[in-house]
Amino acid sequence: QVQLVESGGGLVQAGGSLRLSCAASGRTFNTYAMAWFRQAPGKEREFVAGFIYSSGTTTYGDSVKGRFTISRDAAKKTVYLQMNSLKPEDTATYYCAGRNPRTAQYDYWGQGTQVTVSS
């Protein structure tokens, strides 16, 4: 199993920045891609950003393109989400997820970290 722990959430004013971290432990070789999702109250979970280790390919949801950046520190087994120019609509619980190569699904999830952007 892969364990994921997010950190770095908090309260920030609109226009500000935050950096989220996702530390992986356990059988980390069991995942080959990581992603960030978010979910606001009353809304469906939304894909934010993804990173494929082998190719270094990154993808972003339309609502965060140009503002958020996903990156990875392989030595620290940590994935980051740099969030700039934050907007109130970015307020949500942010989750990191690891993709299981056997299922090609995001089977590994962290507990989430809250991001609140005030206007």
C-alpha positions in Angstrom: 0.0 0.0 0.0 0.9 3.6 -0.5 0.3 6.2 2.2 -0.1 9.8 1.2 -0.1 12.8 3.6 -1.0 16.3 2.5 0.1 19.5 4.2 0.3 23.2 3.5 -3.3 24.2 3.4 -4.6 27.3 5.2 -6.4 30.6 4.8 -5.1 33.1 2.3 -6.4 36.3 0.7 -7.4 36.4 -2.9 -4.4 36.9 -5.1 -2.1 35.2 -2.6 -0.2 31.9 -2.9 0.1 28.6 -1.1 2.2 25.5 -1.7 0.7 22.1 -0.9 2.8 19.1 -0.2 2.0 15.4 -0.5 4.5 13.0 1.1 4.3 9.4 0.0 5.4 6.4 2.0 5.0 2.7 1.9 5.2 0.8 -1.3 5.7 3.9 -3.4 7.0 2.0 -6.4 3.3 0.9 -6.7 2.4 4.2 -8.2 3.6 5.9 -11.4 1.6 9.0 -11.5 0.3 11.5 -8.9 -2.4 14.1 -9.1 -4.2 16.7 -7.1 -8.0 16.9 -6.8 -10.2 19.2 -4.9 -13.7 19.2 -3.7 -15.8 22.1 -2.4 -18.9 21.7 -0.3 -21.9 20.6 -2.5 -19.7 20.2 -5.5 -18.2 17.2 -7.3 -14.6 16.3 -7.0 -12.5 18.1 -9.6 -9.2 17.2 -11.2 -6.6 20.0 -10.5 -3.3 18.7 -11.8 -1.4 15.5 -12.7 2.1 14.3 -13.1 3.4 11.2 -14.8 6.8 10.2 -13.5 8.2 8.4 -16.5 7.7 11.2 -19.0 7.5 14.2 -16.7 4.2 15.0 -18.3 2.0 17.4 -16.4 -1.7 18.2 -17.0 -4.0 20.8 -15.5 -7.6 21.4 -15.1 -8.9 24.4 -17.1 -9.7 26.4 -14.1 -6.2 26.4 -12.8 -4.1 26.5 -15.9 -1.5 29.3 -15.7 -1.9 29.7 -12.0 -1.0 26.3 -10.5 2.1 24.2 -10.9 2.6 20.5 -10.0 6.1 19.3 -9.3 7.9 16.4 -7.7 10.9 15.8 -5.5 11.8 12.2 -6.1 14.3 12.0 -3.4 11.8 13.2 -0.8 9.0 11.2 -2.4 7.0 14.4 -2.3 4.7 16.0 -4.8 3.9 19.7 -4.6 1.2 22.0 -5.8 2.2 25.6 -6.1 -0.9 27.7 -6.2 -0.6 31.4 -7.3 -3.2 34.1 -7.9 -5.7 32.3 -5.7 -9.3 33.1 -6.1 -12.2 32.5 -3.7 -13.5 29.8 -6.0 -10.3 27.8 -5.3 -11.6 27.3 -1.8 -11.9 23.5 -1.3 -10.4 20.5 0.3 -7.4 19.4 -1.7 -6.4 15.8 -2.0 -3.4 14.1 -3.5 -3.8 10.8 -5.2 -1.6 8.1 -6.6 -2.3 6.0 -9.6 -2.2 2.2 -9.3 -0.5 0.7 -12.3 -2.5 -2.5 -12.0 -5.8 -0.8 -12.2 -4.8 2.5 -13.9 -7.0 4.2 -11.3 -6.2 6.6 -8.6 -6.5 4.1 -5.8 -4.3 5.8 -3.2 -5.6 8.9 -1.5 -4.5 11.3 1.2 -6.7 12.7 4.0 -7.0 16.1 2.4 -5.9 19.6 3.3 -8.3 22.6 3.5 -7.6 25.7 1.4 -9.7 28.8 2.0 -9.4 31.9 -0.1 -11.0 35.0 1.3 -12.2 37.8 -1.0 
